[in-house]
Amino acid sequence: MVHGKGEIAVKRIFLASMAMASILYAGPLLAAVDMGPRIEVKEIQHDFGKVVQGVQASYVFGVRNIGNEPLVIERVVPS
């Protein structure tokens, strides 16, 4: 069977678009299945401004696990 150049090009485009569609649609589904722990922090820094020496300053950061496995925070380093 002899194929023309146009027919081969159409087949290549079709196969390439099918491969791309498979990656685009299957990728997020596979990633969601094996996501593990994922941290979500809306605010990563806080500026207290000027703090008088001897006055205690504190701030609570909202942290949430949006993954599908337990999130363990082993260490926090203030700057």
N, CA, C and O atoms as a Tripos MOL2 file, in Angstrom:
@<TRIPOS>MOLECULE
protein
  316   315    79     0     0
PROTEIN
NO_CHARGES

@<TRIPOS>ATOM
      1 N           0.8440   -1.1740    0.0000 N.3       1 MET1
      2 CA          0.0000    0.0000    0.0000 C.3       1 MET1
      3 C           0.8920    1.2400    0.0000 C.2       1 MET1
      4 O           1.8000    1.3450    0.8250 O.2       1 MET1
      5 N           0.6540    2.1480   -0.8810 N.am      2 VAL2
      6 CA          1.4540    3.3510   -1.0280 C.3       2 VAL2
      7 C           0.6880    4.5250   -0.4390 C.2       2 VAL2
      8 O          -0.4830    4.7370   -0.7530 O.2       2 VAL2
      9 N           1.3600    5.2860    0.4190 N.am      3 HIS3
     10 CA          0.7370    6.4470    1.0450 C.3       3 HIS3
     11 C           1.3360    7.7150    0.4590 C.2       3 HIS3
     12 O           2.5360    7.7800    0.1950 O.2       3 HIS3
     13 N           0.5050    8.7100    0.2570 N.am      4 GLY4
     14 CA          0.9940    9.9940   -0.2130 C.3       4 GLY4
     15 C           1.5420   10.8070    0.9470 C.2       4 GLY4
     16 O           1.2780   10.4960    2.1090 O.2       4 GLY4
     17 N           2.2960   11.8370    0.6380 N.am      5 LYS5
     18 CA          2.8770   12.6880    1.6790 C.3       5 LYS5
     19 C           1.8050   13.3430    2.5230 C.2       5 LYS5
     20 O           1.9700   13.4830    3.7350 O.2       5 LYS5
     21 N           0.7130   13.7460    1.9020 N.am      6 GLY6
     22 CA         -0.3750   14.3900    2.6420 C.3       6 GLY6
     23 C          -1.0300   13.4490    3.6300 C.2       6 GLY6
     24 O          -1.3680   13.8550    4.7420 O.2       6 GLY6
     25 N          -1.2140   12.2030    3.2420 N.am      7 GLU7
     26 CA         -1.8440   11.2140    4.1140 C.3       7 GLU7
     27 C          -0.9430   10.8930    5.3100 C.2       7 GLU7
     28 O          -1.4300   10.7350    6.4300 O.2       7 GLU7
     29 N           0.3490   10.7990    5.0780 N.am      8 ILE8
     30 CA          1.2980   10.5290    6.1650 C.3       8 ILE8
     31 C           1.3210   11.7090    7.1310 C.2       8 ILE8
     32 O           1.3600   11.5130    8.3460 O.2       8 ILE8
     33 N           1.2970   12.9280    6.6050 N.am      9 ALA9
     34 CA          1.2980   14.1240    7.4580 C.3       9 ALA9
     35 C           0.0460   14.1700    8.3190 C.2       9 ALA9
     36 O           0.1210   14.5090    9.5000 O.2       9 ALA9
     37 N          -1.0970   13.8380    7.7500 N.am     10 VAL10
     38 CA         -2.3550   13.8350    8.4980 C.3      10 VAL10
     39 C          -2.3030   12.7930    9.6070 C.2      10 VAL10
     40 O          -2.7600   13.0540   10.7200 O.2      10 VAL10
     41 N          -1.7540   11.6210    9.3210 N.am     11 LYS11
     42 CA         -1.6410   10.5780   10.3410 C.3      11 LYS11
     43 C          -0.7180   11.0110   11.4680 C.2      11 LYS11
     44 O          -1.0050   10.7530   12.6370 O.2      11 LYS11
     45 N           0.3830   11.6640   11.1330 N.am     12 ARG12
     46 CA          1.3190   12.1420   12.1570 C.3      12 ARG12
     47 C           0.6590   13.2040   13.0360 C.2      12 ARG12
     48 O           0.8070   13.1890   14.2580 O.2      12 ARG12
     49 N          -0.0630   14.1150   12.4100 N.am     13 ILE13
     50 CA         -0.7560   15.1510   13.1870 C.3      13 ILE13
     51 C          -1.7970   14.5100   14.0950 C.2      13 ILE13
     52 O          -1.9250   14.8960   15.2570 O.2      13 ILE13
     53 N          -2.5330   13.5470   13.5840 N.am     14 PHE14
     54 CA         -3.5470   12.8620   14.3870 C.3      14 PHE14
     55 C          -2.9060   12.1420   15.5710 C.2      14 PHE14
     56 O          -3.3850   12.2550   16.7000 O.2      14 PHE14
     57 N          -1.8270   11.4040   15.3200 N.am     15 LEU15
     58 CA         -1.1700   10.6760   16.4010 C.3      15 LEU15
     59 C          -0.5700   11.6310   17.4340 C.2      15 LEU15
     60 O          -0.6430   11.3760   18.6360 O.2      15 LEU15
     61 N           0.0170   12.7210   16.9670 N.am     16 ALA16
     62 CA          0.5880   13.7070   17.8950 C.3      16 ALA16
     63 C          -0.5010   14.3430   18.7500 C.2      16 ALA16
     64 O          -0.3090   14.5410   19.9490 O.2      16 ALA16
     65 N          -1.6440   14.6640   18.1450 N.am     17 SER17
     66 CA         -2.7190   15.2800   18.9310 C.3      17 SER17
     67 C          -3.3420   14.2800   19.9010 C.2      17 SER17
     68 O          -3.7700   14.6780   20.9840 O.2      17 SER17
     69 N          -3.4060   13.0170   19.5570 N.am     18 MET18
     70 CA         -3.9180   12.0010   20.4780 C.3      18 MET18
     71 C          -2.9600   11.8320   21.6690 C.2      18 MET18
     72 O          -3.3960   11.6970   22.8120 O.2      18 MET18
     73 N          -1.6620   11.8400   21.3840 N.am     19 ALA19
     74 CA         -0.6770   11.7300   22.4590 C.3      19 ALA19
     75 C          -0.7660   12.9310   23.3860 C.2      19 ALA19
     76 O          -0.7140   12.7770   24.6060 O.2      19 ALA19
     77 N          -0.8990   14.1220   22.8230 N.am     20 MET20
     78 CA         -0.9970   15.3400   23.6320 C.3      20 MET20
     79 C          -2.2710   15.3200   24.4810 C.2      20 MET20
     80 O          -2.2400   15.6970   25.6520 O.2      20 MET20
     81 N          -3.3700   14.8900   23.9050 N.am     21 ALA21
     82 CA         -4.6310   14.8220   24.6540 C.3      21 ALA21
     83 C          -4.5080   13.8250   25.8050 C.2      21 ALA21
     84 O          -5.0180   14.0730   26.8970 O.2      21 ALA21
     85 N          -3.8390   12.7070   25.5680 N.am     22 SER22
     86 CA         -3.6530   11.7130   26.6310 C.3      22 SER22
     87 C          -2.8540   12.2970   27.7810 C.2      22 SER22
     88 O          -3.1820   12.0780   28.9470 O.2      22 SER22
     89 N          -1.8070   13.0400   27.4570 N.am     23 ILE23
     90 CA         -0.9790   13.6530   28.4940 C.3      23 ILE23
     91 C          -1.7570   14.7100   29.2560 C.2      23 ILE23
     92 O          -1.7050   14.7610   30.4850 O.2      23 ILE23
     93 N          -2.4790   15.5530   28.5300 N.am     24 LEU24
     94 CA         -3.2190   16.6450   29.1750 C.3      24 LEU24
     95 C          -4.3340   16.1380   30.0780 C.2      24 LEU24
     96 O          -4.5550   16.6900   31.1570 O.2      24 LEU24
     97 N          -5.0370   15.0980   29.6530 N.am     25 TYR25
     98 CA         -6.1630   14.6110   30.4460 C.3      25 TYR25
     99 C          -5.7580   13.6080   31.5150 C.2      25 TYR25
    100 O          -6.3300   13.6110   32.6040 O.2      25 TYR25
    101 N          -4.7970   12.7620   31.2340 N.am     26 ALA26
    102 CA         -4.4090   11.7340   32.1950 C.3      26 ALA26
    103 C          -3.4360   12.2620   33.2300 C.2      26 ALA26
    104 O          -3.4340   11.7800   34.3620 O.2      26 ALA26
    105 N          -2.6080   13.2370   32.8800 N.am     27 GLY27
    106 CA         -1.6090   13.7740   33.8000 C.3      27 GLY27
    107 C          -2.1880   14.2490   35.1180 C.2      27 GLY27
    108 O          -1.7540   13.7810   36.1700 O.2      27 GLY27
    109 N          -3.1690   15.1750   35.1050 N.am     28 PRO28
    110 CA         -3.7420   15.6430   36.3680 C.3      28 PRO28
    111 C          -4.4210   14.5330   37.1580 C.2      28 PRO28
    112 O          -4.3770   14.5420   38.3880 O.2      28 PRO28
    113 N          -5.0430   13.5850   36.4850 N.am     29 LEU29
    114 CA         -5.7010   12.4840   37.1920 C.3      29 LEU29
    115 C          -4.6810   11.6100   37.9060 C.2      29 LEU29
    116 O          -4.8960   11.2150   39.0520 O.2      29 LEU29
    117 N          -3.5850   11.3080   37.2450 N.am     30 LEU30
    118 CA         -2.5440   10.4960   37.8670 C.3      30 LEU30
    119 C          -1.8670   11.2500   39.0040 C.2      30 LEU30
    120 O          -1.5270   10.6510   40.0250 O.2      30 LEU30
    121 N          -1.6690   12.5390   38.8440 N.am     31 ALA31
    122 CA         -1.0410   13.3360   39.8980 C.3      31 ALA31
    123 C          -1.9410   13.4000   41.1290 C.2      31 ALA31
    124 O          -1.4440   13.3580   42.2540 O.2      31 ALA31
    125 N          -3.2390   13.4980   40.9390 N.am     32 ALA32
    126 CA         -4.1640   13.5860   42.0660 C.3      32 ALA32
    127 C          -4.1970   12.2880   42.8530 C.2      32 ALA32
    128 O          -4.3910   12.3150   44.0690 O.2      32 ALA32
    129 N          -4.0140   11.1620   42.1970 N.am     33 VAL33
    130 CA         -4.0590    9.8720   42.8650 C.3      33 VAL33
    131 C          -2.8600    9.7120   43.8000 C.2      33 VAL33
    132 O          -2.9990    9.1690   44.8960 O.2      33 VAL33
    133 N          -1.7000   10.1760   43.3800 N.am     34 ASP34
    134 CA         -0.4820    9.9910   44.1580 C.3      34 ASP34
    135 C           0.0800   11.3450   44.5920 C.2      34 ASP34
    136 O           1.2490   11.6450   44.3470 O.2      34 ASP34
    137 N          -0.7590   12.1590   45.2370 N.am     35 MET35
    138 CA         -0.3620   13.5160   45.5650 C.3      35 MET35
    139 C           0.4940   13.5830   46.8170 C.2      35 MET35
    140 O           1.4590   14.3470   46.8390 O.2      35 MET35
    141 N           0.1910   12.8260   47.8550 N.am     36 GLY36
    142 CA          0.9320   12.9100   49.1110 C.3      36 GLY36
    143 C           0.5380   14.1570   49.8860 C.2      36 GLY36
    144 O          -0.4720   14.7850   49.5670 O.2      36 GLY36
    145 N           1.3200   14.5300   50.9060 N.am     37 PRO37
    146 CA          1.0090   15.7340   51.6720 C.3      37 PRO37
    147 C           1.3450   16.9830   50.8590 C.2      37 PRO37
    148 O           2.3450   17.0110   50.1420 O.2      37 PRO37
    149 N           0.5130   18.0090   50.9720 N.am     38 ARG38
    150 CA          0.7770   19.2900   50.2970 C.3      38 ARG38
    151 C           0.3770   20.4070   51.2370 C.2      38 ARG38
    152 O          -0.7520   20.4490   51.7260 O.2      38 ARG38
    153 N           1.3010   21.3040   51.4840 N.am     39 ILE39
    154 CA          1.0450   22.4080   52.4090 C.3      39 ILE39
    155 C           0.4960   23.6080   51.6390 C.2      39 ILE39
    156 O           0.9370   23.9120   50.5300 O.2      39 ILE39
    157 N          -0.4660   24.2750   52.2480 N.am     40 GLU40
    158 CA         -0.9940   25.5250   51.7000 C.3      40 GLU40
    159 C          -0.8450   26.5840   52.7870 C.2      40 GLU40
    160 O          -1.4030   26.4560   53.8760 O.2      40 GLU40
    161 N          -0.0910   27.6200   52.4770 N.am     41 VAL41
    162 CA          0.1150   28.7290   53.4010 C.3      41 VAL41
    163 C          -0.2240   30.0000   52.6300 C.2      41 VAL41
    164 O           0.4260   30.3220   51.6360 O.2      41 VAL41
    165 N          -1.2430   30.7190   53.0930 N.am     42 LYS42
    166 CA         -1.6700   31.9040   52.3510 C.3      42 LYS42
    167 C          -0.6990   33.0620   52.5300 C.2      42 LYS42
    168 O          -0.5140   33.8640   51.6150 O.2      42 LYS42
    169 N          -0.0940   33.1520   53.6730 N.am     43 GLU43
    170 CA          0.8180   34.2500   53.9580 C.3      43 GLU43
    171 C           2.1300   33.6550   54.4620 C.2      43 GLU43
    172 O           2.1340   32.9180   55.4480 O.2      43 GLU43
    173 N           3.2400   33.9660   53.7980 N.am     44 ILE44
    174 CA          4.5170   33.3620   54.1920 C.3      44 ILE44
    175 C           5.3880   34.2910   55.0240 C.2      44 ILE44
    176 O           6.4420   33.8770   55.5060 O.2      44 ILE44
    177 N           4.9720   35.5290   55.1980 N.am     45 GLN45
    178 CA          5.7330   36.4300   56.0580 C.3      45 GLN45
    179 C           4.7920   37.4430   56.7020 C.2      45 GLN45
    180 O           3.6950   37.7010   56.2060 O.2      45 GLN45
    181 N           5.2480   38.0080   57.8170 N.am     46 HIS46
    182 CA          4.4750   39.0290   58.5210 C.3      46 HIS46
    183 C           5.4400   40.0840   59.0540 C.2      46 HIS46
    184 O           6.4540   39.7520   59.6690 O.2      46 HIS46
    185 N           5.1290   41.3340   58.8200 N.am     47 ASP47
    186 CA          5.9610   42.4330   59.2940 C.3      47 ASP47
    187 C           5.3090   43.0310   60.5360 C.2      47 ASP47
    188 O           4.2120   43.5840   60.4610 O.2      47 ASP47
    189 N           5.9840   42.9180   61.6780 N.am     48 PHE48
    190 CA          5.4600   43.4780   62.9230 C.3      48 PHE48
    191 C           5.6560   44.9860   63.0040 C.2      48 PHE48
    192 O           5.0840   45.6390   63.8760 O.2      48 PHE48
    193 N           6.4510   45.5360   62.1120 N.am     49 GLY49
    194 CA          6.7590   46.9560   62.2160 C.3      49 GLY49
    195 C           7.7230   47.1710   63.3770 C.2      49 GLY49
    196 O           8.5630   46.3150   63.6530 O.2      49 GLY49
    197 N           7.6070   48.3070   64.0540 N.am     50 LYS50
    198 CA          8.4740   48.5890   65.2050 C.3      50 LYS50
    199 C           7.8760   47.9260   66.4410 C.2      50 LYS50
    200 O           6.6990   48.1040   66.7540 O.2      50 LYS50
    201 N           8.7110   47.1590   67.1320 N.am     51 VAL51
    202 CA          8.2850   46.4840   68.3550 C.3      51 VAL51
    203 C           9.1710   46.9830   69.4900 C.2      51 VAL51
    204 O          10.3980   46.9690   69.3930 O.2      51 VAL51
    205 N           8.5350   47.4180   70.5540 N.am     52 VAL52
    206 CA          9.2690   47.9170   71.7140 C.3      52 VAL52
    207 C           9.9390   46.7420   72.4090 C.2      52 VAL52
    208 O           9.3320   45.6870   72.5910 O.2      52 VAL52
    209 N          11.2060   46.9370   72.7980 N.am     53 GLN53
    210 CA         11.9430   45.8770   73.4690 C.3      53 GLN53
    211 C          11.2190   45.4650   74.7370 C.2      53 GLN53
    212 O          10.7660   46.3060   75.5130 O.2      53 GLN53
    213 N          11.1160   44.1440   74.9380 N.am     54 GLY54
    214 CA         10.4500   43.6090   76.1230 C.3      54 GLY54
    215 C           8.9770   43.3000   75.9030 C.2      54 GLY54
    216 O           8.3710   42.6020   76.7150 O.2      54 GLY54
    217 N           8.3860   43.8060   74.8220 N.am     55 VAL55
    218 CA          6.9800   43.5240   74.5160 C.3      55 VAL55
    219 C           6.9280   42.2770   73.6450 C.2      55 VAL55
    220 O           7.6390   42.1780   72.6450 O.2      55 VAL55
    221 N           6.0870   41.3340   74.0280 N.am     56 GLN56
    222 CA          5.9760   40.0930   73.2680 C.3      56 GLN56
    223 C           5.0910   40.3310   72.0470 C.2      56 GLN56
    224 O           4.0010   40.8910   72.1610 O.2      56 GLN56
    225 N           5.5580   39.9090   70.9070 N.am     57 ALA57
    226 CA          4.7900   40.0160   69.6640 C.3      57 ALA57
    227 C           4.5600   38.6140   69.1130 C.2      57 ALA57
    228 O           5.4670   37.7820   69.1080 O.2      57 ALA57
    229 N           3.3560   38.3650   68.6570 N.am     58 SER58
    230 CA          3.0660   37.0470   68.0780 C.3      58 SER58
    231 C           2.1180   37.2020   66.8980 C.2      58 SER58
    232 O           1.4000   38.1940   66.7710 O.2      58 SER58
    233 N           2.1400   36.1980   66.0500 N.am     59 TYR59
    234 CA          1.2760   36.1810   64.8730 C.3      59 TYR59
    235 C           0.9820   34.7250   64.5380 C.2      59 TYR59
    236 O           1.8670   33.8770   64.6570 O.2      59 TYR59
    237 N          -0.2220   34.4230   64.1290 N.am     60 VAL60
    238 CA         -0.6030   33.0520   63.7940 C.3      60 VAL60
    239 C          -0.7170   32.9400   62.2770 C.2      60 VAL60
    240 O          -1.4890   33.6600   61.6420 O.2      60 VAL60
    241 N           0.0680   32.0210   61.7060 N.am     61 PHE61
    242 CA         -0.0040   31.7440   60.2770 C.3      61 PHE61
    243 C          -0.9830   30.6100   60.0460 C.2      61 PHE61
    244 O          -0.9430   29.5970   60.7430 O.2      61 PHE61
    245 N          -1.8580   30.7770   59.0730 N.am     62 GLY62
    246 CA         -2.7940   29.7170   58.7020 C.3      62 GLY62
    247 C          -2.1090   28.7150   57.7980 C.2      62 GLY62
    248 O          -1.6120   29.0760   56.7310 O.2      62 GLY62
    249 N          -2.0790   27.4690   58.2100 N.am     63 VAL63
    250 CA         -1.4380   26.3950   57.4560 C.3      63 VAL63
    251 C          -2.4610   25.2890   57.2780 C.2      63 VAL63
    252 O          -3.1720   24.9300   58.2170 O.2      63 VAL63
    253 N          -2.5330   24.7490   56.0620 N.am     64 ARG64
    254 CA         -3.5230   23.7140   55.7740 C.3      64 ARG64
    255 C          -2.8990   22.6320   54.8970 C.2      64 ARG64
    256 O          -2.1100   22.9330   54.0010 O.2      64 ARG64
    257 N          -3.2470   21.3990   55.1500 N.am     65 ASN65
    258 CA         -2.7990   20.2780   54.3290 C.3      65 ASN65
    259 C          -3.8610   20.0370   53.2570 C.2      65 ASN65
    260 O          -4.9800   19.6270   53.5660 O.2      65 ASN65
    261 N          -3.5060   20.2920   52.0030 N.am     66 ILE66
    262 CA         -4.4560   20.0570   50.9140 C.3      66 ILE66
    263 C          -4.1330   18.7570   50.1700 C.2      66 ILE66
    264 O          -4.6980   18.4830   49.1110 O.2      66 ILE66
    265 N          -3.2280   17.9680   50.7290 N.am     67 GLY67
    266 CA         -2.8540   16.6910   50.1320 C.3      67 GLY67
    267 C          -3.7310   15.5670   50.6420 C.2      67 GLY67
    268 O          -4.7220   15.7910   51.3380 O.2      67 GLY67
    269 N          -3.3520   14.3720   50.2880 N.am     68 ASN68
    270 CA         -4.1450   13.2060   50.6870 C.3      68 ASN68
    271 C          -3.4040   12.2940   51.6630 C.2      68 ASN68
    272 O          -3.8260   11.1630   51.9050 O.2      68 ASN68
    273 N          -2.2960   12.7920   52.2230 N.am     69 GLU69
    274 CA         -1.5670   12.0660   53.2590 C.3      69 GLU69
    275 C          -1.2480   13.0380   54.3840 C.2      69 GLU69
    276 O          -1.2540   14.2480   54.1590 O.2      69 GLU69
    277 N          -0.9670   12.5460   55.5910 N.am     70 PRO70
    278 CA         -0.6640   13.4410   56.7100 C.3      70 PRO70
    279 C           0.5470   14.3380   56.4140 C.2      70 PRO70
    280 O           1.5380   13.9060   55.8250 O.2      70 PRO70
    281 N           0.4330   15.5790   56.8370 N.am     71 LEU71
    282 CA          1.5020   16.5500   56.6840 C.3      71 LEU71
    283 C           2.2070   16.6970   58.0160 C.2      71 LEU71
    284 O           1.5690   16.9620   59.0350 O.2      71 LEU71
    285 N           3.5250   16.5250   58.0150 N.am     72 VAL72
    286 CA          4.3140   16.6480   59.2380 C.3      72 VAL72
    287 C           5.2460   17.8410   59.0730 C.2      72 VAL72
    288 O           6.0710   17.8710   58.1610 O.2      72 VAL72
    289 N           5.1090   18.8260   59.9620 N.am     73 ILE73
    290 CA          6.0030   19.9750   59.9650 C.3      73 ILE73
    291 C           7.0410   19.7070   61.0390 C.2      73 ILE73
    292 O           6.7320   19.7350   62.2300 O.2      73 ILE73
    293 N           8.2660   19.4480   60.6220 N.am     74 GLU74
    294 CA          9.3070   19.0420   61.5480 C.3      74 GLU74
    295 C          10.0970   20.2220   62.1120 C.2      74 GLU74
    296 O          10.6850   20.1200   63.1880 O.2      74 GLU74
    297 N          10.1090   21.3400   61.3850 N.am     75 ARG75
    298 CA         10.9460   22.4390   61.8400 C.3      75 ARG75
    299 C          10.4390   23.7520   61.2380 C.2      75 ARG75
    300 O          10.0250   23.7980   60.0790 O.2      75 ARG75
    301 N          10.4780   24.8060   62.0370 N.am     76 VAL76
    302 CA         10.1400   26.1460   61.5860 C.3      76 VAL76
    303 C          11.3040   27.0540   61.9730 C.2      76 VAL76
    304 O          11.7520   27.0380   63.1190 O.2      76 VAL76
    305 N          11.7900   27.8420   61.0240 N.am     77 VAL77
    306 CA         12.9350   28.7070   61.2780 C.3      77 VAL77
    307 C          12.4960   30.1570   61.0900 C.2      77 VAL77
    308 O          12.1760   30.5690   59.9750 O.2      77 VAL77
    309 N          12.4790   30.9430   62.1880 N.am     78 PRO78
    310 CA         12.1310   32.3640   62.0290 C.3      78 PRO78
    311 C          13.3290   33.1210   61.4490 C.2      78 PRO78
    312 O          14.4760   32.6970   61.5850 O.2      78 PRO78
    313 N          13.0400   34.2250   60.8150 N.am     79 SER79
    314 CA         14.1420   35.0250   60.2650 C.3      79 SER79
    315 C          14.3650   36.2600   61.1040 C.2      79 SER79
    316 O          15.2500   37.0600   60.8020 O.2      79 SER79
@<TRIPOS>BOND
     1     1     2 1
     2     2     3 1
     3     3     4 2
     4     3     5 am
     5     5     6 1
     6     6     7 1
     7     7     8 2
     8     7     9 am
     9     9    10 1
    10    10    11 1
    11    11    12 2
    12    11    13 am
    13    13    14 1
    14    14    15 1
    15    15    16 2
    16    15    17 am
    17    17    18 1
    18    18    19 1
    19    19    20 2
    20    19    21 am
    21    21    22 1
    22    22    23 1
    23    23    24 2
    24    23    25 am
    25    25    26 1
    26    26    27 1
    27    27    28 2
    28    27    29 am
    29    29    30 1
    30    30    31 1
    31    31    32 2
    32    31    33 am
    33    33    34 1
    34    34    35 1
    35    35    36 2
    36    35    37 am
    37    37    38 1
    38    38    39 1
    39    39    40 2
    40    39    41 am
    41    41    42 1
    42    42    43 1
    43    43    44 2
    44    43    45 am
    45    45    46 1
    46    46    47 1
    47    47    48 2
    48    47    49 am
    49    49    50 1
    50    50    51 1
    51    51    52 2
    52    51    53 am
    53    53    54 1
    54    54    55 1
    55    55    56 2
    56    55    57 am
    57    57    58 1
    58    58    59 1
    59    59    60 2
    60    59    61 am
    61    61    62 1
    62    62    63 1
    63    63    64 2
    64    63    65 am
    65    65    66 1
    66    66    67 1
    67    67    68 2
    68    67    69 am
    69    69    70 1
    70    70    71 1
    71    71    72 2
    72    71    73 am
    73    73    74 1
    74    74    75 1
    75    75    76 2
    76    75    77 am
    77    77    78 1
    78    78    79 1
    79    79    80 2
    80    79    81 am
    81    81    82 1
    82    82    83 1
    83    83    84 2
    84    83    85 am
    85    85    86 1
    86    86    87 1
    87    87    88 2
    88    87    89 am
    89    89    90 1
    90    90    91 1
    91    91    92 2
    92    91    93 am
    93    93    94 1
    94    94    95 1
    95    95    96 2
    96    95    97 am
    97    97    98 1
    98    98    99 1
    99    99   100 2
   100    99   101 am
   101   101   102 1
   102   102   103 1
   103   103   104 2
   104   103   105 am
   105   105   106 1
   106   106   107 1
   107   107   108 2
   108   107   109 am
   109   109   110 1
   110   110   111 1
   111   111   112 2
   112   111   113 am
   113   113   114 1
   114   114   115 1
   115   115   116 2
   116   115   117 am
   117   117   118 1
   118   118   119 1
   119   119   120 2
   120   119   121 am
   121   121   122 1
   122   122   123 1
   123   123   124 2
   124   123   125 am
   125   125   126 1
   126   126   127 1
   127   127   128 2
   128   127   129 am
   129   129   130 1
   130   130   131 1
   131   131   132 2
   132   131   133 am
   133   133   134 1
   134   134   135 1
   135   135   136 2
   136   135   137 am
   137   137   138 1
   138   138   139 1
   139   139   140 2
   140   139   141 am
   141   141   142 1
   142   142   143 1
   143   143   144 2
   144   143   145 am
   145   145   146 1
   146   146   147 1
   147   147   148 2
   148   147   149 am
   149   149   150 1
   150   150   151 1
   151   151   152 2
   152   151   153 am
   153   153   154 1
   154   154   155 1
   155   155   156 2
   156   155   157 am
   157   157   158 1
   158   158   159 1
   159   159   160 2
   160   159   161 am
   161   161   162 1
   162   162   163 1
   163   163   164 2
   164   163   165 am
   165   165   166 1
   166   166   167 1
   167   167   168 2
   168   167   169 am
   169   169   170 1
   170   170   171 1
   171   171   172 2
   172   171   173 am
   173   173   174 1
   174   174   175 1
   175   175   176 2
   176   175   177 am
   177   177   178 1
   178   178   179 1
   179   179   180 2
   180   179   181 am
   181   181   182 1
   182   182   183 1
   183   183   184 2
   184   183   185 am
   185   185   186 1
   186   186   187 1
   187   187   188 2
   188   187   189 am
   189   189   190 1
   190   190   191 1
   191   191   192 2
   192   191   193 am
   193   193   194 1
   194   194   195 1
   195   195   196 2
   196   195   197 am
   197   197   198 1
   198   198   199 1
   199   199   200 2
   200   199   201 am
   201   201   202 1
   202   202   203 1
   203   203   204 2
   204   203   205 am
   205   205   206 1
   206   206   207 1
   207   207   208 2
   208   207   209 am
   209   209   210 1
   210   210   211 1
   211   211   212 2
   212   211   213 am
   213   213   214 1
   214   214   215 1
   215   215   216 2
   216   215   217 am
   217   217   218 1
   218   218   219 1
   219   219   220 2
   220   219   221 am
   221   221   222 1
   222   222   223 1
   223   223   224 2
   224   223   225 am
   225   225   226 1
   226   226   227 1
   227   227   228 2
   228   227   229 am
   229   229   230 1
   230   230   231 1
   231   231   232 2
   232   231   233 am
   233   233   234 1
   234   234   235 1
   235   235   236 2
   236   235   237 am
   237   237   238 1
   238   238   239 1
   239   239   240 2
   240   239   241 am
   241   241   242 1
   242   242   243 1
   243   243   244 2
   244   243   245 am
   245   245   246 1
   246   246   247 1
   247   247   248 2
   248   247   249 am
   249   249   250 1
   250   250   251 1
   251   251   252 2
   252   251   253 am
   253   253   254 1
   254   254   255 1
   255   255   256 2
   256   255   257 am
   257   257   258 1
   258   258   259 1
   259   259   260 2
   260   259   261 am
   261   261   262 1
   262   262   263 1
   263   263   264 2
   264   263   265 am
   265   265   266 1
   266   266   267 1
   267   267   268 2
   268   267   269 am
   269   269   270 1
   270   270   271 1
   271   271   272 2
   272   271   273 am
   273   273   274 1
   274   274   275 1
   275   275   276 2
   276   275   277 am
   277   277   278 1
   278   278   279 1
   279   279   280 2
   280   279   281 am
   281   281   282 1
   282   282   283 1
   283   283   284 2
   284   283   285 am
   285   285   286 1
   286   286   287 1
   287   287   288 2
   288   287   289 am
   289   289   290 1
   290   290   291 1
   291   291   292 2
   292   291   293 am
   293   293   294 1
   294   294   295 1
   295   295   296 2
   296   295   297 am
   297   297   298 1
   298   298   299 1
   299   299   300 2
   300   299   301 am
   301   301   302 1
   302   302   303 1
   303   303   304 2
   304   303   305 am
   305   305   306 1
   306   306   307 1
   307   307   308 2
   308   307   309 am
   309   309   310 1
   310   310   311 1
   311   311   312 2
   312   311   313 am
   313   313   314 1
   314   314   315 1
   315   315   316 2
@<TRIPOS>SUBSTRUCTURE
     1 MET1         2 RESIDUE 1 A MET
     2 VAL2         6 RESIDUE 1 A VAL
     3 HIS3        10 RESIDUE 1 A HIS
     4 GLY4        14 RESIDUE 1 A GLY
     5 LYS5        18 RESIDUE 1 A LYS
     6 GLY6        22 RESIDUE 1 A GLY
     7 GLU7        26 RESIDUE 1 A GLU
     8 ILE8        30 RESIDUE 1 A ILE
     9 ALA9        34 RESIDUE 1 A ALA
    10 VAL10       38 RESIDUE 1 A VAL
    11 LYS11       42 RESIDUE 1 A LYS
    12 ARG12       46 RESIDUE 1 A ARG
    13 ILE13       50 RESIDUE 1 A ILE
    14 PHE14       54 RESIDUE 1 A PHE
    15 LEU15       58 RESIDUE 1 A LEU
    16 ALA16       62 RESIDUE 1 A ALA
    17 SER17       66 RESIDUE 1 A SER
    18 MET18       70 RESIDUE 1 A MET
    19 ALA19       74 RESIDUE 1 A ALA
    20 MET20       78 RESIDUE 1 A MET
    21 ALA21       82 RESIDUE 1 A ALA
    22 SER22       86 RESIDUE 1 A SER
    23 ILE23       90 RESIDUE 1 A ILE
    24 LEU24       94 RESIDUE 1 A LEU
    25 TYR25       98 RESIDUE 1 A TYR
    26 ALA26      102 RESIDUE 1 A ALA
    27 GLY27      106 RESIDUE 1 A GLY
    28 PRO28      110 RESIDUE 1 A PRO
    29 LEU29      114 RESIDUE 1 A LEU
    30 LEU30      118 RESIDUE 1 A LEU
    31 ALA31      122 RESIDUE 1 A ALA
    32 ALA32      126 RESIDUE 1 A ALA
    33 VAL33      130 RESIDUE 1 A VAL
    34 ASP34      134 RESIDUE 1 A ASP
    35 MET35      138 RESIDUE 1 A MET
    36 GLY36      142 RESIDUE 1 A GLY
    37 PRO37      146 RESIDUE 1 A PRO
    38 ARG38      150 RESIDUE 1 A ARG
    39 ILE39      154 RESIDUE 1 A ILE
    40 GLU40      158 RESIDUE 1 A GLU
    41 VAL41      162 RESIDUE 1 A VAL
    42 LYS42      166 RESIDUE 1 A LYS
    43 GLU43      170 RESIDUE 1 A GLU
    44 ILE44      174 RESIDUE 1 A ILE
    45 GLN45      178 RESIDUE 1 A GLN
    46 HIS46      182 RESIDUE 1 A HIS
    47 ASP47      186 RESIDUE 1 A ASP
    48 PHE48      190 RESIDUE 1 A PHE
    49 GLY49      194 RESIDUE 1 A GLY
    50 LYS50      198 RESIDUE 1 A LYS
    51 VAL51      202 RESIDUE 1 A VAL
    52 VAL52      206 RESIDUE 1 A VAL
    53 GLN53      210 RESIDUE 1 A GLN
    54 GLY54      214 RESIDUE 1 A GLY
    55 VAL55      218 RESIDUE 1 A VAL
    56 GLN56      222 RESIDUE 1 A GLN
    57 ALA57      226 RESIDUE 1 A ALA
    58 SER58      230 RESIDUE 1 A SER
    59 TYR59      234 RESIDUE 1 A TYR
    60 VAL60      238 RESIDUE 1 A VAL
    61 PHE61      242 RESIDUE 1 A PHE
    62 GLY62      246 RESIDUE 1 A GLY
    63 VAL63      250 RESIDUE 1 A VAL
    64 ARG64      254 RESIDUE 1 A ARG
    65 ASN65      258 RESIDUE 1 A ASN
    66 ILE66      262 RESIDUE 1 A ILE
    67 GLY67      266 RESIDUE 1 A GLY
    68 ASN68      270 RESIDUE 1 A ASN
    69 GLU69      274 RESIDUE 1 A GLU
    70 PRO70      278 RESIDUE 1 A PRO
    71 LEU71      282 RESIDUE 1 A LEU
    72 VAL72      286 RESIDUE 1 A VAL
    73 ILE73      290 RESIDUE 1 A ILE
    74 GLU74      294 RESIDUE 1 A GLU
    75 ARG75      298 RESIDUE 1 A ARG
    76 VAL76      302 RESIDUE 1 A VAL
    77 VAL77      306 RESIDUE 1 A VAL
    78 PRO78      310 RESIDUE 1 A PRO
    79 SER79      314 RESIDUE 1 A SER
